[in-house]
């Protein structure tokens, strides 16, 4: 009976807060309200955040209380609303009389003693606090400016695209290789062209749409279009703070985002390129990694959400990376890698690893080196590193070193003459990833 009465009281409290202009609370009452909502799971993160916007605190809210509530399950929009309350109460002189929350995330470290000796457990370095709401909006505005003008900054270029394609017919992660596709990518005056050179070591002449290999996933247009779509006003993207991170040695501010299907420009299709392919426009969410000083975007993740149960594709996700590349005398942020995964009802799961190599000026001859198929990018180029300690973003973001184009391997005969051949077939591919 007590549990039923408590449930009814909390639901009523939530409704009253939403109906009121403002509701005054102290920090202890606020914490109890948030923890009750987290325990009941009756309202979404967005709804809880909306209720918090109607609360007026009579005491100063501290970062520790917010960290405690985060450790107890508070989600991004709720945390954003709490930080706004923190900023609004920063000038209040009175604070909560005692610690109103407790969490292992902020509990003091215990000292272990054995006789006369003392051993202290070293605390795990704490993640730096997020930027305040004003700083977050400034970073988002910088990202928007960068994304909407990105294509204007791209030089005309040619490069090599490497597609490693894997499938697991049973829908798990026991992948087998479908072969590697090597292609020349040409970008000239905003127009991109992909010309296939080989599929699985066999030389072919086709565009990306005519690969001639059944099965697996394909993607196109994601590098510039997805970045632009995230910040177009028509997308009505919802952004929220996520975390600080290091990527390729640089400090990144990471934001989460969501776009509903009514404002999405991303489509997923199932079929072999025929007119009767099944196709949907999907809602999606993910993360954006940005330089907090400039708005430069270095990584975007994508996850399709709310896919209809009747659609053959059950899941689709992608991670897109960009890096600084030197082409001639110009340095530009250009595609580095994409990882694409899909799972279907009938064909199992697929994984594509896409890399971009050997950038050159448009119109320059470029050779396809087949050993590219067997030399993935090093983990230092692709793995996120956790960031601990102060996030003095400018202090740690040293200028990137320009990417050095791969040099073709040179082979010499006993007479000293060059016998390199860009069309040499590749060695057997490595075992598929687990």
C-alpha positions as CSV (number, residue, x, y, z in Angstrom):
1,X,0.0,0.0,0.0
2,X,2.8,2.4,0.8
3,X,4.4,1.8,-2.5
4,X,1.2,2.5,-4.4
5,X,0.7,5.7,-2.4
6,X,4.2,6.8,-3.1
7,X,3.8,6.1,-6.8
8,X,0.6,8.1,-6.9
9,X,2.2,11.0,-5.1
10,X,5.2,11.2,-7.4
11,X,3.0,11.2,-10.6
12,X,0.8,13.9,-9.1
13,X,3.9,16.0,-8.2
14,X,5.2,15.7,-11.7
15,X,1.8,16.8,-13.2
16,X,1.6,19.8,-10.7
17,X,5.1,21.0,-11.6
18,X,4.3,20.9,-15.4
19,X,1.0,22.9,-14.8
20,X,2.6,25.5,-12.5
21,X,4.4,28.6,-13.7
22,X,7.2,28.0,-11.2
23,X,7.6,25.6,-8.3
24,X,10.0,26.5,-5.4
25,X,12.2,23.7,-4.0
26,X,15.3,23.4,-2.0
27,X,18.2,21.2,-3.2
28,X,17.1,18.2,-1.2
29,X,13.6,18.3,-2.6
30,X,15.0,18.6,-6.1
31,X,17.2,15.6,-5.6
32,X,14.4,13.5,-4.2
33,X,12.1,14.5,-7.2
34,X,14.8,13.5,-9.8
35,X,15.6,10.3,-8.1
36,X,12.0,9.3,-7.8
37,X,11.5,10.0,-11.5
38,X,14.5,7.8,-12.3
39,X,13.3,5.0,-10.1
40,X,9.7,5.0,-11.5
41,X,10.7,5.3,-15.2
42,X,7.3,6.7,-16.0
43,X,8.7,9.8,-17.9
44,X,11.3,10.3,-20.6
45,X,14.5,12.2,-20.2
46,X,13.0,15.0,-22.2
47,X,9.9,15.2,-20.0
48,X,11.9,15.3,-16.8
49,X,14.0,18.1,-18.2
50,X,10.8,20.0,-19.1
51,X,9.6,19.7,-15.5
52,X,13.0,20.9,-14.1
53,X,12.6,24.1,-16.2
54,X,9.6,24.9,-14.0
55,X,11.5,24.7,-10.7
56,X,13.0,27.6,-8.9
57,X,15.6,26.7,-6.4
58,X,16.0,28.4,-3.0
59,X,19.5,27.1,-2.5
60,X,22.7,26.9,-4.5
61,X,23.0,23.8,-6.6
62,X,26.5,22.3,-6.7
63,X,28.4,20.2,-9.4
64,X,28.7,17.4,-6.8
65,X,24.9,17.0,-6.6
66,X,24.6,16.9,-10.4
67,X,27.4,14.3,-10.6
68,X,25.7,12.2,-8.0
69,X,22.4,12.3,-9.9
70,X,24.3,11.5,-13.1
71,X,25.8,8.4,-11.4
72,X,22.3,7.4,-10.3
73,X,20.9,7.4,-13.8
74,X,20.2,11.0,-14.9
75,X,20.3,11.3,-18.7
76,X,21.7,14.1,-21.0
77,X,18.6,16.4,-21.2
78,X,18.0,16.1,-17.4
79,X,21.7,16.9,-16.7
80,X,21.5,19.9,-19.1
81,X,18.5,21.2,-17.2
82,X,20.3,20.7,-13.8
83,X,23.3,22.5,-15.0
84,X,21.1,25.4,-16.0
85,X,19.7,25.5,-12.5
86,X,23.3,25.4,-11.2
87,X,24.2,28.5,-13.3
88,X,21.0,30.3,-12.2
89,X,21.7,29.7,-8.5
90,X,25.5,30.4,-8.6
91,X,25.1,33.7,-6.8
92,X,22.9,32.5,-4.0
93,X,24.6,32.6,-0.6
94,X,22.7,29.8,1.0
95,X,23.4,26.2,0.1
96,X,22.0,22.8,1.2
97,X,22.8,22.3,4.9
98,X,24.2,18.8,4.3
99,X,25.1,16.4,1.6
100,X,21.7,15.6,0.1
101,X,22.9,13.0,-2.4
102,X,25.5,10.2,-2.2
103,X,27.1,8.3,-5.0
104,X,30.2,6.2,-5.5
105,X,31.1,8.7,-8.2
106,X,31.9,11.4,-5.6
107,X,32.4,9.4,-2.4
108,X,35.6,10.1,-0.6
109,X,38.4,7.5,-1.0
110,X,38.9,5.3,2.0
111,X,42.2,4.7,3.6
112,X,43.2,1.0,4.2
113,X,45.2,0.4,7.4
114,X,47.0,-2.6,8.6
115,X,49.0,-2.2,11.9
116,X,51.3,0.8,11.7
117,X,51.3,1.0,7.9
118,X,48.7,2.9,5.8
119,X,47.8,2.3,2.2
120,X,45.8,4.9,0.3
121,X,43.7,3.9,-2.7
122,X,44.5,6.4,-5.4
123,X,41.3,8.1,-6.8
124,X,40.5,7.7,-10.4
125,X,41.1,11.0,-12.2
126,X,37.8,12.8,-12.5
127,X,36.6,13.8,-15.9
128,X,36.6,17.6,-16.4
129,X,33.3,19.4,-15.9
130,X,31.2,20.2,-19.0
131,X,31.1,23.7,-20.4
132,X,28.3,25.8,-19.1
133,X,25.1,26.3,-21.2
134,X,26.4,29.5,-22.8
135,X,29.7,27.9,-23.8
136,X,27.9,24.9,-25.2
137,X,25.7,27.1,-27.4
138,X,28.8,28.9,-28.6
139,X,30.4,25.6,-29.6
140,X,27.2,24.4,-31.4
141,X,27.0,27.7,-33.3
142,X,30.7,27.2,-34.4
143,X,29.9,23.7,-35.5
144,X,26.9,24.9,-37.5
145,X,29.0,27.5,-39.3
146,X,31.7,25.0,-40.1
147,X,29.3,22.3,-41.3
148,X,27.2,24.6,-43.6
149,X,30.4,25.9,-45.3
150,X,32.4,22.7,-45.3
151,X,32.1,21.9,-49.0
152,X,33.3,25.4,-49.8
153,X,36.6,24.7,-48.1
154,X,37.3,21.3,-49.9
155,X,39.9,21.5,-52.7
156,X,39.5,19.5,-55.9
157,X,41.3,16.2,-55.3
158,X,41.7,12.5,-56.3
159,X,42.4,9.7,-53.8
160,X,42.1,6.0,-53.3
161,X,39.1,4.5,-51.6
162,X,39.5,1.1,-49.9
163,X,36.4,-0.8,-49.1
164,X,36.8,-4.0,-47.0
165,X,33.5,-5.8,-46.9
166,X,32.4,-8.6,-44.5
167,X,29.3,-10.5,-43.8
168,X,28.0,-13.0,-41.2
169,X,25.0,-14.9,-42.6
170,X,23.8,-15.8,-39.1
171,X,23.5,-12.1,-37.9
172,X,26.4,-12.2,-35.4
173,X,30.0,-11.0,-35.4
174,X,31.6,-14.1,-37.0
175,X,32.4,-12.2,-40.2
176,X,33.9,-13.6,-43.4
177,X,35.3,-11.5,-46.2
178,X,33.4,-10.6,-49.3
179,X,36.7,-9.2,-50.8
180,X,38.2,-5.7,-51.0
181,X,37.2,-3.0,-53.4
182,X,39.7,-0.4,-54.6
183,X,38.5,2.7,-56.3
184,X,39.7,6.1,-57.5
185,X,37.7,8.9,-56.0
186,X,37.6,12.2,-58.0
187,X,36.2,15.4,-56.4
188,X,35.9,18.4,-58.7
189,X,33.8,21.5,-58.3
190,X,31.5,19.9,-55.8
191,X,31.0,16.7,-57.9
192,X,32.3,13.4,-56.6
193,X,33.0,10.4,-58.9
194,X,34.0,6.8,-57.9
195,X,35.7,4.6,-60.5
196,X,36.2,1.0,-59.4
197,X,39.7,-0.5,-60.2
198,X,39.4,-3.9,-58.6
199,X,37.0,-6.2,-56.6
200,X,38.7,-8.9,-54.6
201,X,41.9,-8.5,-56.6
202,X,40.2,-8.8,-60.0
203,X,40.4,-5.7,-62.2
204,X,37.0,-4.3,-63.2
205,X,35.7,-1.1,-64.8
206,X,32.5,0.0,-63.0
207,X,31.0,2.7,-60.9
208,X,30.1,2.1,-57.2
209,X,26.6,1.3,-58.2
210,X,27.7,-1.5,-60.5
211,X,30.1,-3.5,-58.4
212,X,28.7,-6.8,-59.3
213,X,29.1,-8.3,-55.8
214,X,26.0,-9.7,-54.2
215,X,25.4,-9.2,-50.4
216,X,26.8,-6.8,-47.9
217,X,26.0,-3.1,-47.3
218,X,26.7,0.0,-49.3
219,X,26.7,3.7,-48.4
220,X,27.2,6.9,-50.3
221,X,27.0,10.7,-49.9
222,X,27.6,10.5,-46.1
223,X,30.8,12.6,-45.7
224,X,29.5,16.0,-46.7
225,X,25.8,15.5,-46.7
226,X,25.4,14.0,-43.2
227,X,27.4,16.8,-41.7
228,X,25.4,19.4,-43.5
229,X,22.0,17.8,-42.7
230,X,22.8,17.8,-38.9
231,X,22.9,21.6,-38.9
232,X,20.3,22.5,-41.5
233,X,17.4,24.4,-39.9
234,X,14.9,22.1,-41.5
235,X,16.3,19.1,-39.6
236,X,15.4,20.7,-36.2
237,X,18.2,18.7,-34.6
238,X,18.2,18.4,-30.8
239,X,21.7,18.7,-29.4
240,X,22.9,17.9,-25.8
241,X,26.2,17.8,-24.0
242,X,27.8,14.3,-23.8
243,X,31.4,14.2,-22.7
244,X,35.0,15.4,-23.3
245,X,37.3,13.1,-25.2
246,X,40.7,12.8,-27.0
247,X,40.7,11.9,-30.6
248,X,44.0,11.6,-32.6
249,X,45.7,13.4,-29.7
250,X,43.4,16.4,-29.6
251,X,40.7,17.5,-27.1
252,X,37.2,17.1,-28.5
253,X,33.9,18.4,-27.2
254,X,31.3,15.6,-27.8
255,X,27.6,16.4,-28.2
256,X,24.8,13.9,-28.7
257,X,22.0,14.7,-31.2
258,X,18.6,13.4,-32.4
259,X,16.6,14.0,-35.6
260,X,13.1,12.6,-35.9
261,X,11.9,10.9,-39.1
262,X,9.7,13.8,-40.0
263,X,12.8,16.0,-40.4
264,X,15.3,13.4,-41.5
265,X,17.0,13.3,-44.9
266,X,18.6,9.9,-44.3
267,X,17.2,6.9,-46.2
268,X,17.8,3.2,-45.9
269,X,16.9,0.8,-48.7
270,X,16.9,-2.9,-49.1
271,X,17.4,-4.7,-52.4
272,X,19.8,-5.0,-55.3
273,X,19.3,-1.5,-56.8
274,X,16.0,-2.3,-58.6
275,X,13.0,0.0,-58.8
276,X,11.1,-2.2,-56.4
277,X,13.7,-1.8,-53.6
278,X,12.1,-1.2,-50.2
279,X,13.1,2.1,-48.7
280,X,12.3,4.2,-45.6
281,X,13.3,7.6,-44.2
282,X,14.7,6.9,-40.8
283,X,15.0,8.9,-37.6
284,X,18.5,8.8,-36.2
285,X,20.8,9.8,-33.3
286,X,24.5,9.8,-32.6
287,X,27.5,11.9,-31.5
288,X,29.4,14.8,-33.0
289,X,33.1,15.3,-32.0
290,X,34.3,18.9,-32.5
291,X,37.3,21.1,-31.7
292,X,35.8,23.4,-29.0
293,X,38.0,26.3,-30.2
294,X,37.1,26.3,-33.9
295,X,34.0,24.1,-34.4
296,X,35.9,21.8,-36.7
297,X,34.1,18.4,-36.9
298,X,36.4,15.3,-36.7
299,X,33.9,12.5,-36.1
300,X,30.2,11.8,-36.5
301,X,28.4,8.7,-35.4
302,X,25.0,7.6,-36.8
303,X,22.4,5.1,-35.4
304,X,19.1,4.6,-37.1
305,X,16.2,4.4,-34.6
306,X,12.5,3.4,-34.6
307,X,12.9,1.2,-37.8
308,X,9.5,-0.3,-38.5
309,X,9.2,-4.0,-37.5
310,X,8.1,-4.9,-41.0
311,X,11.2,-3.5,-42.7
312,X,13.9,-6.1,-43.6
313,X,16.8,-4.0,-42.2
314,X,16.8,-4.3,-38.4
315,X,19.7,-2.0,-37.5
316,X,22.1,0.4,-39.3
317,X,24.9,2.4,-37.8
318,X,28.0,4.3,-39.1
319,X,31.0,6.1,-37.8
320,X,32.6,8.8,-40.0
321,X,36.1,10.2,-39.3
322,X,37.8,13.3,-40.8
323,X,41.5,14.3,-40.5
324,X,43.8,17.0,-41.7
325,X,45.3,16.2,-45.1
326,X,47.9,18.2,-47.1
327,X,47.3,18.4,-50.8
328,X,50.0,20.5,-52.5
329,X,50.3,23.6,-50.4
330,X,46.8,23.5,-49.0
331,X,45.7,21.7,-45.8
332,X,42.1,20.6,-45.5
333,X,39.9,18.4,-43.3
334,X,38.9,15.5,-45.5
335,X,37.4,12.0,-45.1
336,X,39.7,9.5,-43.3
337,X,37.5,6.5,-42.6
338,X,33.9,5.2,-42.2
339,X,32.7,2.1,-40.5
340,X,29.3,0.9,-41.6
341,X,27.2,-1.9,-40.0
342,X,23.8,-3.3,-40.9
343,X,21.7,-6.2,-39.7
344,X,18.8,-7.6,-41.7
345,X,16.1,-10.2,-41.1
346,X,17.1,-12.5,-43.9
347,X,20.8,-11.8,-44.8
348,X,22.5,-11.6,-41.4
349,X,24.9,-8.8,-40.6
350,X,27.4,-6.9,-42.6
351,X,30.4,-4.7,-41.9
352,X,32.1,-2.3,-44.2
353,X,35.5,-0.7,-43.5
354,X,36.1,2.3,-45.8
355,X,39.3,4.2,-45.9
356,X,40.7,7.1,-48.0
357,X,44.3,7.1,-49.0
358,X,46.9,8.9,-51.2
359,X,45.2,12.3,-51.6
360,X,46.5,14.3,-54.6
361,X,45.5,17.4,-56.6
362,X,42.7,16.8,-59.1
363,X,44.1,16.0,-62.5
364,X,47.2,14.3,-61.0
365,X,47.9,10.7,-61.9
366,X,47.4,8.4,-59.0
367,X,48.5,4.8,-58.7
368,X,46.5,2.1,-56.9
369,X,48.8,0.1,-54.6
370,X,47.2,-3.2,-53.8
371,X,48.9,-3.6,-50.4
372,X,46.5,-0.9,-49.2
373,X,43.9,-3.7,-48.9
374,X,45.9,-5.4,-46.2
375,X,47.2,-2.5,-44.2
376,X,44.4,-0.9,-42.1
377,X,44.8,2.4,-40.4
378,X,46.6,2.2,-37.0
379,X,44.5,2.3,-33.9
380,X,46.0,5.7,-32.9
381,X,44.1,7.2,-35.8
382,X,40.8,5.7,-34.9
383,X,40.4,5.0,-31.2
384,X,38.9,7.5,-28.8
385,X,41.0,8.3,-25.6
386,X,39.3,9.3,-22.3
387,X,40.0,12.8,-21.2
388,X,40.8,13.4,-17.5
389,X,41.9,16.5,-15.7
390,X,41.1,20.1,-16.6
391,X,39.7,20.6,-20.1
392,X,41.7,23.6,-21.1
393,X,40.8,22.9,-24.6
394,X,43.2,25.3,-26.2
395,X,46.2,24.1,-24.2
396,X,46.1,20.5,-25.5
397,X,45.0,21.1,-29.1
398,X,48.3,21.5,-30.8
399,X,48.1,22.0,-34.6
400,X,47.6,18.8,-36.5
401,X,50.5,17.4,-38.5
402,X,49.6,17.1,-42.1
403,X,48.9,13.6,-43.2
404,X,51.7,12.2,-45.4
405,X,50.6,10.4,-48.5
406,X,51.6,6.8,-48.8
407,X,54.5,6.3,-51.1
408,X,54.3,3.5,-53.7
409,X,56.6,0.5,-52.9
410,X,59.5,0.3,-55.3
411,X,60.9,-3.0,-56.5
412,X,64.2,-3.3,-58.2
413,X,65.7,-6.1,-60.3
414,X,69.2,-7.3,-59.9
415,X,70.2,-4.8,-62.6
416,X,68.9,-1.9,-60.4
417,X,65.9,-1.1,-62.7
418,X,62.5,-0.3,-61.3
419,X,60.0,-3.1,-61.8
420,X,57.2,-1.8,-59.6
421,X,53.7,-2.6,-61.0
422,X,50.6,-0.9,-59.6
423,X,48.4,-3.8,-61.0
424,X,50.1,-6.5,-59.0
425,X,47.4,-8.7,-57.4
426,X,47.2,-8.5,-53.6
427,X,48.3,-11.1,-51.2
428,X,45.6,-13.2,-49.5
429,X,43.4,-11.0,-47.3
430,X,43.8,-11.1,-43.5
431,X,41.3,-13.1,-41.5
432,X,38.0,-11.2,-41.0
433,X,37.6,-9.2,-37.8
434,X,36.0,-10.9,-34.8
